[in-house]
Amino acid sequence: MSIGSNGKRKNWNVIYGVPDTHKSFLITIHHGKIDQTTDLTVEGTSPYPQKEFIQLEDINYDSPVT
C-alpha cells in the first residue's frame, strides 16, 4: 500500500478549517468515497489564523476522475 507520496492511496484523512474561527472538520475518505465526517471544533482556543491555511490557488488538482 502506498503512503500517498505519489498522490495515490485508498484512504485519506483531510482536515478542513474555517479561518479566524475555532471550527475544523475531519473528512475520512476510503476508496474514493467519504466514509466519515467529524466536527473537531474546540471552544476556548485561539482562532486559526488565515495565514496558516493553504490557499485554493496553491492546490494542484491532477488526480484522474474515476
C-alpha positions in Angstrom: 0.0 0.0 0.0 1.2 3.5 -0.9 1.7 6.1 1.9 0.4 8.7 -0.6 3.7 10.3 -1.6 2.7 9.8 -5.2 -0.8 11.2 -4.6 -2.5 7.8 -4.8 -3.8 5.7 -1.9 -7.0 4.0 -0.9 -7.6 6.0 2.3 -7.2 9.7 3.1 -7.9 11.9 6.1 -8.3 15.6 5.3 -8.8 18.4 7.9 -10.7 21.5 6.8 -10.8 24.6 9.0 -12.7 27.9 8.8 -10.1 30.8 9.1 -10.4 33.1 12.0 -12.7 30.8 13.9 -12.5 27.7 16.1 -14.2 25.5 13.5 -12.5 22.5 12.0 -13.7 19.2 10.4 -12.1 15.9 9.7 -13.2 14.1 6.5 -12.2 10.4 6.1 -12.2 9.0 2.5 -12.0 5.3 1.7 -11.8 4.0 -1.8 -12.8 7.4 -3.2 -15.9 8.0 -1.1 -16.5 10.0 2.0 -16.7 7.4 4.8 -16.9 9.6 7.9 -17.1 13.3 9.0 -16.1 14.5 12.4 -16.6 18.0 13.9 -13.3 18.9 15.6 -14.4 22.4 16.8 -12.9 23.2 20.2 -14.2 26.2 22.1 -11.9 28.3 24.2 -8.9 28.1 22.0 -7.4 30.7 19.8 -8.9 31.0 16.4 -7.0 29.5 13.5 -5.4 32.5 11.7 -5.9 32.8 7.9 -2.1 32.7 7.3 -2.0 29.0 8.5 -4.3 27.8 5.7 -3.3 26.5 2.2 -4.9 28.8 -0.4 -7.0 27.1 -3.1 -4.9 28.5 -5.9 -1.9 26.7 -4.3 -3.5 23.3 -4.7 -2.7 21.3 -7.9 -5.7 19.1 -8.8 -4.3 16.4 -11.1 -6.0 13.2 -9.9 -7.8 11.2 -12.5 -11.6 11.1 -12.3 -12.9 7.6 -11.8 
